[in-house]
């Protein structure tokens, strides 16, 4: 479908689905990146992240300094070995169906993480939970298989949401949470509507509805924003001038940990040779790529670690461009005349195509001949990602332990490079069971050094976040989406 047809479709959906003018409806787009397989089970590999965050609550949310702060859990303490964590829960909370939230719901929700039928990526992060005991209606004890001083940070995971006890088999058809919005209509390929939950424990939302319309193409979403058909959209640096200075819009830029990257499948020729995949990474001028794509102040140069600059466990590595070194590695691997690479990218997320184009130009002097294949946005994550040998990927930020376990540990569902290294896994196990922060940092740093030397992902920089809002949006902080309290967001009339 062309851009103009998407905008027309959005206009039609808005016309048909918009309620009376008195209602405040906040309009966003669904990128349809799972090809219509999106669902509202928080633990599903096809979970639709944005509405899930509005329907369900977590035990903890991220604080201003990256620490865990209360949400459904009001406080938590660990035993001396950090093998048992006791959580006190928020009283007076109800689910959308009117039932009362209590400790049994927490125990049930956490127990689902390791349900083999779900094949949830969260199991790679929280598989260390042995069991959850209900102490009383407002107290639970989480018992771990091994010590982990950072368990509260793992519970910040955007998928670790609380659902009613026993509701797992029906949660996709009947999504019930304790969040600020409840389900209205669900159609990931058309229009999905969430309705304000009057009984939300932090106060009824100021908005009446949240509306999502499927627009797979990033440029089409941008055009819809310019046409006044959306109230919120992500931006690339190149798109900022289209909105800056226009009173009809607000442009926000804020420190973030999101990144685009080049993924090479380490189980597939020629990328099963560490010399080849290392050559494809060291041929990049990371600072120049950051400057071209985001501006010199648009992010932080990275050496293939996904860990954000503010994370205490981030490794500070050095990774200058090395064209001669890349040529030598390719020759040693049997490619003295260079190598041809088919790289798959998409417009599913802002900047992914431009990232691929800059990469293509930068590595050419090293004899790396990149042919770009533009894949449809619709279904990119289900049909191309983790299928093709070389693809452009996109991630939002998360804590070090979560990132390293979720996308690099051997055999986990989201290991997009199919990387397998027993020494790396052992380092993560040791780091997780190390209570001393300084000692744990050394282990996490070693793990990131292994990824840089041996891994199959290029992460040249971590970028700042950018978005555009309608001019009448209020209550949305200049910060990562993690910090938005959606019940406080409003549309001035």
C-alpha positions in Angstrom: 0.0 0.0 0.0 1.3 3.5 -0.9 1.9 6.3 1.6 -1.1 8.2 0.4 -3.4 5.2 0.7 -2.2 4.7 4.3 -3.1 8.3 5.1 -6.5 8.0 3.5 -7.1 4.8 5.4 -6.2 6.5 8.6 -8.5 9.4 7.8 -11.3 7.0 7.2 -10.6 5.1 10.4 -10.5 8.3 12.3 -13.8 9.5 10.8 -15.6 6.2 11.4 -14.1 5.4 14.9 -14.0 8.9 16.4 -16.5 9.4 19.1 -18.3 12.6 20.0 -16.2 15.8 20.1 -16.5 16.0 23.8 -14.4 12.9 24.3 -10.6 13.2 24.5 -9.1 10.6 22.1 -5.3 10.3 21.9 -4.3 8.9 18.5 -1.3 6.8 17.7 -0.2 4.4 15.0 0.5 0.7 15.1 3.5 -0.2 12.9 2.0 -3.7 12.3 5.6 -5.0 12.6 4.2 -8.5 13.6 2.1 -8.7 10.5 -1.2 -8.8 12.4 -0.1 -11.5 14.9 0.1 -8.8 17.6 -1.7 -9.9 20.8 -2.3 -8.6 24.3 -0.7 -11.4 26.3 2.2 -9.6 28.1 4.4 -12.7 28.0 3.8 -13.6 24.4 6.6 -13.4 21.8 4.1 -11.4 19.8 3.0 -9.1 22.5 1.9 -5.6 21.3 4.0 -3.5 23.6 2.3 -0.1 23.7 -1.3 -1.1 24.6 0.0 -3.8 26.9 1.7 -1.1 28.9 -1.6 0.8 29.2 -3.8 -2.2 30.1 -1.6 -3.9 32.7 0.6 -2.8 35.6 4.0 -4.0 36.8 5.3 -4.7 40.2 7.9 -2.0 39.8 8.6 0.9 37.4 11.8 2.7 36.6 12.8 5.6 38.8 14.5 8.8 37.6 18.0 7.4 38.3 17.3 4.0 36.7 16.4 2.4 40.0 13.3 0.3 40.7 10.5 2.3 42.2 7.1 1.2 43.5 4.1 0.4 41.3 2.0 -2.6 42.4 4.7 -3.5 44.9 5.1 -0.7 47.5 8.4 -2.1 49.0 10.7 -5.0 48.9 13.6 -6.6 50.9 16.0 -9.4 50.3 17.6 -11.9 52.7 21.4 -11.6 53.3 22.1 -14.0 50.3 19.7 -12.2 47.9 18.1 -15.6 47.2 14.7 -14.6 48.7 12.8 -11.3 48.0 9.8 -10.3 50.0 7.4 -7.8 48.4 4.6 -5.8 50.0 1.8 -5.0 47.6 -0.4 -2.0 47.0 -3.8 -2.3 48.7 -7.1 -1.2 47.2 -6.2 -2.1 43.5 -8.9 -3.6 41.3 -8.7 -5.3 37.9 -10.9 -4.1 35.0 -13.4 -6.8 35.7 -13.9 -5.5 39.2 -12.0 -8.3 41.0 -9.5 -7.3 43.7 -5.7 -7.5 43.1 -3.8 -9.6 45.6 -0.7 -11.8 46.2 -2.2 -14.8 44.4 -2.3 -12.8 41.2 1.4 -12.0 41.5 2.3 -15.6 42.2 0.3 -16.7 39.2 1.6 -14.0 36.8 5.2 -14.8 37.6 4.7 -18.5 37.4 3.6 -18.2 33.8 7.0 -16.9 32.7 8.4 -20.4 32.5 5.4 -22.0 30.9 6.9 -23.9 28.0 3.8 -23.5 26.0 4.3 -19.7 25.9 8.0 -19.8 24.8 8.2 -16.4 26.4 11.5 -14.4 25.8 11.2 -13.3 29.4 12.2 -16.7 30.6 15.8 -15.8 29.5 15.7 -13.0 32.1 13.6 -14.3 34.9 14.1 -18.1 34.6 16.1 -17.8 37.9 12.8 -17.6 39.8 12.3 -21.0 41.5 8.9 -20.3 43.0 6.7 -17.6 44.4 5.0 -18.0 47.8 1.9 -16.2 49.0 2.6 -15.0 52.6 -0.7 -13.1 53.0 -3.0 -11.2 50.6 -0.6 -8.3 50.4 2.7 -10.1 50.7 4.6 -12.4 48.4 8.1 -14.0 48.6 10.1 -14.7 45.4 12.5 -17.5 45.9 15.4 -17.7 43.4 17.5 -20.6 42.2 20.6 -18.5 42.8 21.4 -15.2 44.4 20.6 -12.1 42.4 21.0 -8.7 44.0 19.5 -7.0 40.9 16.1 -8.8 40.9 14.1 -5.5 41.2 15.7 -4.3 38.0 14.7 -7.4 36.2 11.1 -6.9 37.3 11.1 -3.6 35.4 10.8 -5.6 32.2 8.0 -4.2 30.1 6.4 -7.7 29.7 6.3 -8.6 33.4 2.7 -7.5 33.9 0.2 -8.7 36.4 -2.9 -10.5 35.3 -5.7 -12.1 37.4 -5.0 -15.5 38.8 -6.0 -18.3 36.4 -6.7 -15.9 33.4 -3.8 -17.0 31.2 -5.8 -19.3 28.9 -8.2 -16.4 28.0 -6.0 -13.4 28.4 -5.6 -12.8 24.6 -9.3 -12.8 24.1 -10.2 -11.1 27.3 -7.2 -8.9 28.4 -7.8 -7.8 32.0 -5.3 -5.8 33.9 -5.1 -3.1 36.6 -3.7 -0.4 34.2 -5.2 3.0 33.4 -7.0 1.8 30.2 -9.1 -1.2 29.5 -9.7 -2.9 26.1 -12.5 -1.4 23.9 -12.0 -2.8 20.4 -9.1 -4.9 19.2 -8.0 -5.0 15.5 -4.2 -4.8 15.1 -4.6 -4.6 11.3 -7.2 -1.8 11.6 -8.2 0.3 14.6 -7.8 -0.6 18.2 -9.3 1.4 21.0 -8.6 1.5 24.7 -11.0 3.1 27.1 -10.2 4.9 30.4 -10.6 2.8 33.4 -12.6 4.7 36.0 -11.3 2.6 38.9 -7.6 3.0 38.1 -5.8 3.0 41.5 -3.7 6.1 40.7 -6.8 8.1 39.5 -9.0 8.0 36.5 -7.1 9.0 33.3 -7.6 12.5 31.9 -8.0 11.0 28.4 -11.1 9.1 27.5 -9.7 6.9 24.9 -6.4 5.8 23.3 -6.8 4.9 19.6 -4.3 3.0 17.5 -4.5 2.7 13.7 -2.4 0.3 11.7 0.2 2.2 9.5 3.2 -0.1 8.8 5.3 2.4 6.9 7.4 4.9 9.0 7.1 7.6 6.3 3.4 7.1 6.1 3.2 7.6 9.9 5.1 10.8 9.5 2.8 12.0 6.8 -0.2 11.2 9.0 1.4 13.2 11.8 1.9 16.2 9.5 -1.7 15.9 8.4 -2.9 16.2 12.0 -4.2 12.6 12.1 -2.0 11.5 14.9 -1.1 13.0 18.3 2.2 11.1 18.8 4.9 9.7 16.6 8.6 8.8 16.7 11.1 10.9 14.8 14.5 10.7 13.1 16.9 13.6 13.3 16.2 14.3 9.6 12.5 14.7 10.3 12.8 17.1 13.2 12.9 20.2 10.9 9.5 19.3 9.4 7.9 20.0 12.8 10.2 22.3 14.7 8.9 25.8 15.2 5.4 24.9 14.1 3.0 25.7 17.0 0.8 22.9 15.9 3.4 20.4 17.1 5.8 19.8 20.0 9.1 18.2 19.3 10.8 16.3 22.2 14.4 15.1 22.4 15.7 13.2 25.5 18.6 10.9 26.5 17.7 7.3 25.7 19.2 3.9 25.2 17.6 2.8 22.0 19.7 1.6 19.1 19.6 0.2 15.5 22.1 -2.4 14.7 23.5 -4.9 12.1 22.7 -8.5 13.0 24.8 -11.3 11.5 23.7 -14.9 12.1 26.7 -16.6 13.7 25.3 -20.1 12.7 25.2 -19.2 9.0 28.0 -19.0 6.5 30.0 -16.8 6.1 29.1 -15.2 9.4 29.9 -18.4 11.3 33.6 -17.3 10.9 34.4 -14.8 13.6 37.0 -13.1 11.3 34.3 -12.3 8.8 31.8 -10.9 11.3 34.5 -8.9 13.0 35.7 -7.4 9.7 32.1 -6.3 9.0 32.1 -4.5 12.3 35.5 -2.8 12.6 35.2 -1.3 9.1 32.7 1.2 10.5 33.4 4.7 11.6 31.0 4.8 14.5 31.4 8.5 15.4 30.8 9.5 11.8 27.7 7.3 11.5 26.3 8.8 14.7 26.9 12.3 13.3 25.3 11.6 10.0 22.2 9.8 11.3 21.6 11.6 14.6 23.8 14.6 14.9 27.0 14.8 17.0 24.9 15.3 20.1 22.2 12.8 19.2 23.6 9.9 21.1 26.6 8.1 22.5 29.2 6.1 20.5 29.1 2.4 21.3 31.4 -0.6 20.8 28.7 -3.2 20.1 27.4 -3.2 23.6 23.6 -2.5 24.1 24.1 -1.3 27.6 23.3 2.4 28.1 25.9 4.9 29.1 24.1 5.6 32.4 24.1 1.9 33.4 26.6 1.1 36.1 27.6 -2.1 34.3 28.4 -0.6 30.9 31.8 -1.5 29.5 33.8 1.5 28.2 35.5 0.0 25.2 37.5 1.6 22.3 36.5 0.8 18.7 38.1 3.0 16.0 37.5 2.3 12.4 40.1 -0.1 10.9 39.7 -0.6 7.2 43.2 -2.2 6.8 42.4 -4.6 9.7 39.0 -5.5 8.1 40.7 -6.3 4.8 43.3 -8.5 6.5 40.7 -10.4 8.4 38.7 -11.1 5.2 41.8 -12.2 3.3 42.6 -14.5 6.2 39.1 -16.0 6.1 39.4 -16.7 2.4 38.1 -13.5 0.9 41.2 -11.7 -0.5 39.0 -9.8 -3.0 36.4 -8.8 -0.6 33.0 -10.2 0.2 29.4 -9.7 -1.0 26.7 -9.3 1.6 22.9 -9.1 1.2 21.5 -6.9 4.0 17.8 -6.8 4.7 16.3 -3.6 6.1 12.9 -2.0 6.4 11.1 1.2 7.1 9.3 -0.5 10.1 11.2 1.7 12.6 12.5 5.2 11.9 16.1 5.3 10.6 16.6 1.7 9.8 16.9 2.2 6.0 19.2 5.2 6.5 21.3 3.2 8.9 21.8 0.5 6.3 22.7 3.0 3.6 25.4 4.7 5.7 26.7 1.3 6.6 26.9 0.3 3.0 28.9 3.4 2.1 31.3 3.2 5.1 32.4 -0.4 4.6 32.9 -0.3 0.8 36.6 0.7 1.1 37.2 -2.5 3.0 36.0 -4.6 0.0 32.6 -5.3 1.7 30.1 -5.0 -1.0 26.6 -4.6 0.5 23.5 -5.2 -1.5 20.5 -3.7 0.3 17.1 -5.6 0.2 14.2 -3.4 1.3 11.6 -5.7 3.0 8.0 -4.7 3.7 7.3 -3.1 7.0 4.3 -5.3 7.5 5.6 -8.5 9.2 9.3 -7.5 9.2 9.8 -8.9 12.7 8.0 -12.1 12.0 9.1 -12.8 8.5 12.6 -11.4 8.1 14.2 -10.8 11.5 15.8 -14.0 12.8 15.2 -15.6 9.4 17.7 -13.9 7.1 21.5 -14.0 7.7 22.1 -10.3 7.8 19.4 -7.8 8.9 19.0 -4.4 10.5 17.5 -4.6 14.0 16.1 -2.1 16.4 15.8 -2.2 20.2 14.7 0.1 23.1 16.9 0.4 26.2 16.8 -1.9 29.2 19.2 -2.9 32.1 22.5 -4.6 31.4 21.6 -8.0 32.9 18.3 -8.1 30.9 19.9 -7.2 27.6 22.9 -9.6 27.9 20.7 -12.5 28.9 17.8 -11.8 26.5 19.7 -11.4 23.3 23.1 -13.1 23.7 22.7 -16.1 26.0 22.8 -19.4 24.2 19.5 -20.7 23.0 17.2 -18.0 24.3 14.2 -17.0 22.0 15.5 -13.5 21.2 19.1 -14.4 20.5 18.9 -12.7 17.1 22.6 -13.6 16.2 22.1 -17.2 17.3 25.3 -16.7 19.3 26.4 -19.6 21.5 29.3 -19.3 23.9 29.5 -21.3 27.1 32.2 -19.0 28.6 29.9 -16.0 28.0 26.9 -17.8 29.6 29.1 -18.8 32.6 30.1 -15.2 33.1 26.5 -14.1 33.2 25.6 -16.8 35.7 28.5 -15.7 38.0 27.6 -12.0 37.6 24.0 -12.7 38.6 25.0 -14.5 41.7 27.5 -11.9 42.8 26.1 -9.6 45.4 29.1 -7.2 45.5 28.3 -4.5 42.9 32.0 -3.8 42.0 32.7 -7.5 41.5 29.5 -8.0 39.4 30.5 -5.0 37.2 33.8 -6.7 36.4 32.0 -9.8 35.2 29.4 -7.9 33.1 32.3 -5.9 31.6 34.1 -9.1 30.6 30.9 -10.4 29.1 30.6 -7.2 26.9 34.2 -7.5 25.9 33.5 -11.1 24.6 30.5 -9.7 22.6 32.7 -7.1 21.1 35.5 -9.5 20.1 33.4 -12.5 19.2 29.8 -11.5 18.7 27.6 -11.0 15.6 26.0 -7.6 16.2 27.2 -4.1 15.3 25.9 -1.5 17.7 27.7 1.7 16.6 25.9 4.1 18.9 23.0 4.4 21.3 20.7 7.2 20.2 18.7 9.8 22.0 14.9 9.6 21.8 12.9 11.9 19.6 9.2 12.3 19.1 6.6 14.7 18.0 3.3 15.5 19.7 0.3 17.5 18.8 0.4 21.0 20.1 -2.4 20.5 22.5 -0.9 17.5 24.3 -0.1 18.2 28.0 1.3 16.1 30.8 3.8 14.1 28.6 7.3 14.6 30.1 10.4 15.2 28.0 11.7 11.8 28.8 11.7 8.1 27.7 8.3 6.5 27.3 9.1 4.5 30.4 8.5 7.7 32.5 5.2 8.7 31.0 2.3 8.4 33.4 -0.4 8.0 30.9 -3.3 8.7 33.3 -1.9 12.3 33.6 -1.6 12.9 29.9 -4.3 15.2 28.5 -5.5 17.0 25.3 -6.2 20.7 25.9 -9.5 21.8 24.3 
